[in-house]
């Protein structure tokens, strides 16, 4: 049985190791809803090369961190 002391603190539970909250993005229009101070994006694996570069360029313009370039 796991004991009480072995869990992750509630404040950081579910966050990326960099400290950002991860959001899955598959379209460049989703970037307008991102808070760049607390959230970072992960581009969906189903996105092609053309749309991926479009999302990365738009994220760089907005100052949003991309976790999987």
C-alpha positions as CSV (number, residue, x, y, z in Angstrom):
1,X,0.0,0.0,0.0
2,X,1.3,3.5,-0.8
3,X,1.7,5.8,2.1
4,X,0.6,9.4,2.4
5,X,4.1,10.9,2.1
6,X,4.8,9.5,-1.4
7,X,2.5,11.7,-3.5
8,X,3.3,14.8,-5.6
9,X,2.2,18.1,-3.9
10,X,-1.2,19.3,-5.2
11,X,0.3,22.6,-6.4
12,X,2.5,20.9,-9.0
13,X,0.5,17.8,-9.8
14,X,-0.2,17.4,-13.5
15,X,2.3,20.1,-14.6
16,X,5.2,19.6,-17.0
17,X,8.6,19.4,-15.4
18,X,9.3,22.9,-16.7
19,X,6.5,24.2,-14.5
20,X,4.0,24.9,-17.3
21,X,0.6,23.4,-17.8
22,X,0.5,21.4,-21.1
23,X,-2.1,22.0,-23.7
24,X,-2.4,19.8,-26.8
25,X,-2.7,21.9,-30.0
26,X,-3.6,20.7,-33.5
27,X,-4.5,24.0,-35.1
28,X,-2.9,27.4,-35.1
29,X,-6.2,29.1,-34.2
30,X,-6.0,27.4,-30.7
31,X,-3.0,29.6,-29.9
32,X,-5.1,32.6,-29.2
33,X,-6.5,31.0,-26.1
34,X,-3.1,30.3,-24.5
35,X,-1.8,32.1,-21.4
36,X,1.9,32.3,-22.1
37,X,2.9,32.9,-18.5
38,X,1.4,29.6,-17.1
39,X,0.8,27.4,-20.2
40,X,2.9,25.7,-22.9
41,X,1.8,23.8,-25.9
42,X,2.4,20.3,-27.2
43,X,1.7,19.9,-30.9
44,X,-0.4,16.8,-31.7
45,X,1.4,13.9,-33.4
46,X,-1.3,13.8,-36.1
47,X,-0.3,17.3,-37.4
48,X,1.7,17.3,-40.7
49,X,4.9,19.1,-41.4
50,X,3.4,22.1,-43.1
51,X,0.9,22.9,-40.3
52,X,3.5,22.1,-37.6
53,X,5.8,24.8,-39.0
54,X,2.9,27.2,-39.1
55,X,2.0,26.5,-35.5
56,X,5.7,26.9,-34.4
57,X,6.1,30.2,-36.2
58,X,2.8,31.6,-34.7
59,X,3.8,30.4,-31.2
60,X,7.2,32.2,-31.6
61,X,5.5,35.4,-32.6
62,X,3.2,35.2,-29.5
63,X,6.0,34.1,-27.2
64,X,4.4,30.8,-26.3
65,X,6.7,27.9,-25.3
66,X,6.5,24.8,-27.6
67,X,7.4,21.6,-25.7
68,X,8.0,19.3,-28.7
69,X,9.5,21.2,-31.7
